[in-house]
Amino acid sequence: MNKTFLMTLLSLSLGFATVGCDVEKTREGEMPDVDVDGGQLPGYDVDGPEVDVTTEESKVKVPDVDVDMEEKTITTPDVDIDLPADE
């Protein structure tokens, strides 16, 4: 159960990190001369979100339960991320 929770938390964190980027254009681009001398691509500042995950210990009252464990097959999420190729 803890493994599933951690994988789900990690998947959600990755999802928020890719969706929550802040992109700001820092300069205008210009087309190169006809002789292909020069030119300038636009510049961007990309600020990704900051995610801080911490733990702390707390005392809580929990029931004392005896559980019989049995192995079952269940469906779990499988996340594949394909990053664009560097060119």
Residue frames as a rotation matrix with the C-alpha (Angstrom) as fourth column:
MET 1
0.566 0.824 0.000 0.00
0.824 -0.566 0.000 0.00
0.000 0.000 -1.000 0.00
ASN 2
0.447 -0.480 -0.755 2.81
0.140 -0.796 0.589 2.45
-0.884 -0.369 -0.288 0.81
LYS 3
-0.617 -0.708 0.342 4.52
0.414 0.078 0.907 1.66
-0.669 0.701 0.245 -2.49
THR 4
-0.149 0.672 0.725 1.33
0.972 -0.035 0.232 2.40
0.181 0.740 -0.648 -4.42
PHE 5
0.774 0.440 -0.456 0.82
0.557 -0.815 0.161 5.65
-0.301 -0.379 -0.875 -2.53
LEU 6
0.057 -0.845 -0.531 4.39
0.084 -0.526 0.846 6.78
-0.995 -0.093 0.041 -3.17
MET 7
-0.691 -0.283 0.665 4.17
0.638 0.194 0.746 5.92
-0.339 0.939 0.046 -6.89
THR 8
0.277 0.870 0.408 0.91
0.940 -0.333 0.071 7.83
0.198 0.364 -0.910 -7.19
LEU 9
0.709 -0.083 -0.700 2.40
0.310 -0.855 0.416 10.81
-0.633 -0.512 -0.581 -5.36
LEU 10
-0.382 -0.920 -0.086 5.45
0.212 -0.178 0.961 10.74
-0.900 0.348 0.263 -7.61
SER 11
-0.470 0.282 0.836 3.28
0.882 0.166 0.440 10.53
-0.015 0.945 -0.327 -10.74
LEU 12
0.647 0.762 -0.016 1.16
0.762 -0.646 0.049 13.46
0.027 -0.044 -0.999 -9.62
SER 13
0.395 -0.596 -0.699 4.27
0.178 -0.697 0.695 15.50
-0.901 -0.399 -0.169 -8.77
LEU 14
-0.665 -0.652 0.365 5.70
0.450 0.041 0.892 14.88
-0.596 0.757 0.266 -12.23
GLY 15
-0.071 0.744 0.664 2.40
0.981 -0.069 0.182 15.85
0.181 0.665 -0.725 -13.78
PHE 16
0.819 0.369 -0.440 2.26
0.491 -0.848 0.202 19.12
-0.298 -0.381 -0.875 -11.87
ALA 17
-0.005 -0.915 -0.403 5.90
0.204 -0.395 0.896 19.87
-0.979 -0.078 0.189 -12.68
THR 18
-0.717 -0.284 0.637 5.33
0.647 0.070 0.760 19.55
-0.260 0.956 0.133 -16.43
VAL 19
0.147 0.856 0.495 2.04
0.900 -0.324 0.292 21.47
0.411 0.403 -0.818 -16.44
GLY 20
0.780 0.289 -0.555 3.04
0.580 -0.668 0.467 24.14
-0.236 -0.686 -0.689 -13.94
CYS 21
-0.298 -0.948 0.112 5.96
0.929 -0.261 0.264 25.71
-0.221 0.182 0.958 -15.83
ASP 22
0.663 0.389 -0.639 6.08
0.278 -0.921 -0.273 29.48
-0.695 0.003 -0.719 -16.13
VAL 23
-0.100 -0.672 0.733 7.50
0.978 0.068 0.196 30.55
-0.182 0.737 0.651 -19.51
GLU 24
0.649 0.241 -0.721 8.44
0.227 -0.967 -0.118 34.18
-0.726 -0.087 -0.682 -20.03
LYS 25
0.596 -0.419 0.685 9.82
0.743 -0.038 -0.669 35.62
0.307 0.907 0.289 -23.28
THR 26
0.354 -0.555 -0.753 13.00
0.611 -0.472 0.636 37.60
-0.708 -0.685 0.172 -22.51
ARG 27
-0.470 -0.467 -0.749 13.84
-0.266 -0.734 0.625 39.05
-0.842 0.493 0.221 -25.94
GLU 28
0.637 0.698 -0.327 12.38
-0.468 0.012 -0.884 39.31
-0.613 0.716 0.335 -29.42
GLY 29
0.021 -0.586 0.810 13.63
0.544 0.686 0.483 37.12
-0.839 0.430 0.333 -32.22
GLU 30
0.305 0.068 -0.950 14.67
-0.651 -0.713 -0.260 38.34
-0.695 0.698 -0.173 -35.64
MET 31
0.940 0.074 0.333 15.00
0.184 0.712 -0.677 36.67
-0.287 0.698 0.656 -38.98
PRO 32
0.009 -1.000 0.021 18.53
0.463 0.023 0.886 36.15
-0.886 0.002 0.463 -40.32
ASP 33
-0.074 -0.156 -0.985 19.88
-0.703 -0.693 0.163 38.06
-0.708 0.704 -0.058 -43.32
VAL 34
0.816 0.434 -0.382 19.44
-0.567 0.470 -0.676 36.51
-0.114 0.769 0.630 -46.73
ASP 35
0.153 -0.838 -0.523 23.08
-0.580 0.353 -0.734 35.40
0.800 0.416 -0.432 -46.76
VAL 36
0.747 0.284 -0.601 22.37
0.246 0.721 0.647 33.53
0.617 -0.632 0.469 -43.51
ASP 37
-0.527 -0.850 0.005 24.78
0.393 -0.249 -0.885 35.68
0.754 -0.464 0.465 -41.54
GLY 38
-0.913 0.084 0.399 23.49
-0.368 -0.591 -0.717 36.32
0.176 -0.802 0.571 -38.05
GLY 39
0.018 0.969 -0.247 19.99
-0.179 0.247 0.952 36.16
0.984 0.027 0.178 -36.77
GLN 40
-0.866 -0.253 0.431 18.81
-0.450 0.021 -0.893 35.62
0.217 -0.967 -0.132 -33.25
LEU 41
-0.352 0.748 -0.563 16.40
0.489 0.660 0.571 33.20
0.799 -0.074 -0.597 -31.70
PRO 42
0.331 0.504 0.798 14.03
-0.465 -0.649 0.602 34.55
0.821 -0.570 0.020 -29.06
GLY 43
-0.781 -0.604 -0.158 15.14
-0.108 0.381 -0.918 34.01
0.615 -0.700 -0.363 -25.48
TYR 44
0.390 0.920 -0.028 12.94
-0.216 0.121 0.969 32.55
0.895 -0.372 0.246 -22.77
ASP 45
-0.719 -0.417 0.556 13.16
-0.650 0.119 -0.751 32.24
0.247 -0.901 -0.356 -19.00
VAL 46
0.142 0.747 -0.649 11.46
-0.196 0.664 0.721 29.04
0.970 0.025 0.241 -17.86
ASP 47
-0.640 -0.247 0.727 10.72
-0.739 -0.062 -0.671 28.80
0.211 -0.967 -0.143 -14.16
GLY 48
-0.328 0.492 -0.807 9.44
0.129 0.869 0.477 25.41
0.936 0.053 -0.348 -13.05
PRO 49
0.616 0.631 0.472 7.38
-0.402 -0.265 0.877 25.04
0.678 -0.730 0.090 -9.91
GLU 50
-0.602 -0.747 0.282 9.05
-0.615 0.209 -0.760 24.42
0.509 -0.632 -0.585 -6.59
VAL 51
0.550 0.740 -0.386 7.80
-0.300 0.607 0.736 21.30
0.779 -0.289 0.556 -4.84
ASP 52
-0.567 -0.667 0.483 8.81
-0.700 0.082 -0.709 20.68
0.433 -0.741 -0.514 -1.26
VAL 53
0.517 0.675 -0.527 7.77
-0.236 0.704 0.670 17.34
0.823 -0.222 0.523 0.20
THR 54
-0.581 -0.675 0.455 8.56
-0.618 0.002 -0.786 16.85
0.530 -0.738 -0.418 3.84
THR 55
0.148 0.607 -0.781 7.47
0.330 0.714 0.617 14.54
0.932 -0.349 -0.094 6.61
GLU 56
-0.459 -0.259 0.850 6.91
-0.717 -0.458 -0.526 15.08
0.525 -0.850 0.024 10.26
GLU 57
-0.721 0.173 -0.671 6.10
0.409 0.888 -0.210 12.77
0.560 -0.426 -0.711 13.12
SER 58
-0.350 0.699 0.623 2.74
-0.790 -0.578 0.205 13.14
0.504 -0.420 0.754 14.83
LYS 59
-0.989 0.109 0.099 1.12
0.024 0.781 -0.624 11.11
-0.146 -0.615 -0.775 17.58
VAL 60
-0.298 0.939 -0.170 -2.35
-0.877 -0.199 0.438 9.88
0.377 0.280 0.883 16.70
LYS 61
-0.327 0.291 0.899 -4.60
-0.527 0.734 -0.429 7.22
-0.785 -0.614 -0.087 18.14
VAL 62
-0.322 0.193 -0.927 -5.08
-0.859 0.351 0.372 4.27
0.397 0.916 0.053 15.80
PRO 63
0.685 0.618 0.387 -6.98
-0.719 0.658 0.223 1.03
-0.117 -0.430 0.895 16.26
ASP 64
-0.531 -0.783 0.323 -5.08
-0.718 0.619 0.320 -2.19
-0.450 -0.062 -0.891 16.88
VAL 65
0.592 0.773 -0.229 -6.36
-0.743 0.412 -0.528 -4.49
-0.314 0.482 0.818 14.12
ASP 66
-0.360 -0.629 0.689 -5.27
-0.160 0.769 0.619 -7.98
-0.919 0.113 -0.377 13.16
VAL 67
0.411 0.438 -0.799 -5.32
-0.830 -0.183 -0.527 -8.45
-0.377 0.880 0.289 9.38
ASP 68
0.233 -0.293 0.927 -5.01
0.305 0.927 0.216 -11.64
-0.923 0.233 0.306 7.38
MET 69
-0.123 -0.382 -0.916 -2.92
-0.723 -0.597 0.347 -10.87
-0.679 0.705 -0.203 4.30
GLU 70
0.271 0.186 0.944 -3.70
0.477 0.826 -0.300 -12.52
-0.836 0.532 0.136 0.99
GLU 71
-0.697 -0.633 -0.336 -2.10
-0.013 -0.457 0.889 -11.86
-0.717 0.625 0.310 -2.39
LYS 72
0.422 0.839 0.344 -4.35
0.530 0.080 -0.844 -10.56
-0.736 0.539 -0.411 -5.18
THR 73
-0.635 -0.539 0.554 -3.76
0.762 -0.317 0.564 -9.13
-0.128 0.780 0.612 -8.62
ILE 74
0.381 0.730 -0.568 -5.01
0.545 -0.673 -0.500 -5.55
-0.747 -0.119 -0.654 -9.04
THR 75
0.389 -0.198 0.900 -4.75
0.817 -0.378 -0.436 -2.90
0.426 0.904 0.014 -11.75
THR 76
0.272 -0.387 -0.881 -2.28
0.588 -0.658 0.471 -0.12
-0.762 -0.646 0.049 -10.96
PRO 77
0.941 0.059 -0.332 -1.27
-0.187 -0.729 -0.659 2.98
-0.281 0.682 -0.675 -12.96
ASP 78
0.177 -0.904 0.390 1.75
0.827 0.352 0.439 2.72
-0.534 0.245 0.809 -15.25
VAL 79
0.845 0.110 -0.523 3.23
-0.053 -0.957 -0.287 6.07
-0.532 0.270 -0.803 -16.26
ASP 80
0.067 -0.815 0.576 5.59
0.948 0.232 0.218 6.38
-0.311 0.532 0.788 -19.23
ILE 81
0.683 0.055 -0.728 7.11
-0.024 -0.995 -0.097 9.77
-0.730 0.084 -0.678 -20.05
ASP 82
0.246 -0.582 0.775 8.69
0.963 0.234 -0.130 10.35
-0.106 0.779 0.618 -23.46
LEU 83
0.229 -0.270 -0.935 10.81
0.161 -0.937 0.310 13.49
-0.960 -0.221 -0.171 -23.50
PRO 84
0.985 0.086 -0.149 11.39
-0.122 -0.261 -0.958 15.27
-0.122 0.962 -0.246 -26.80
ALA 85
0.494 -0.848 0.190 14.70
0.868 0.492 -0.063 14.47
-0.040 0.196 0.980 -28.48
ASP 86
0.352 -0.505 -0.788 17.55
0.043 -0.832 0.553 16.98
-0.935 -0.229 -0.271 -28.16
GLU 87
0.535 -0.180 0.826 18.36
0.843 0.186 -0.505 18.31
-0.063 0.966 0.251 -31.58
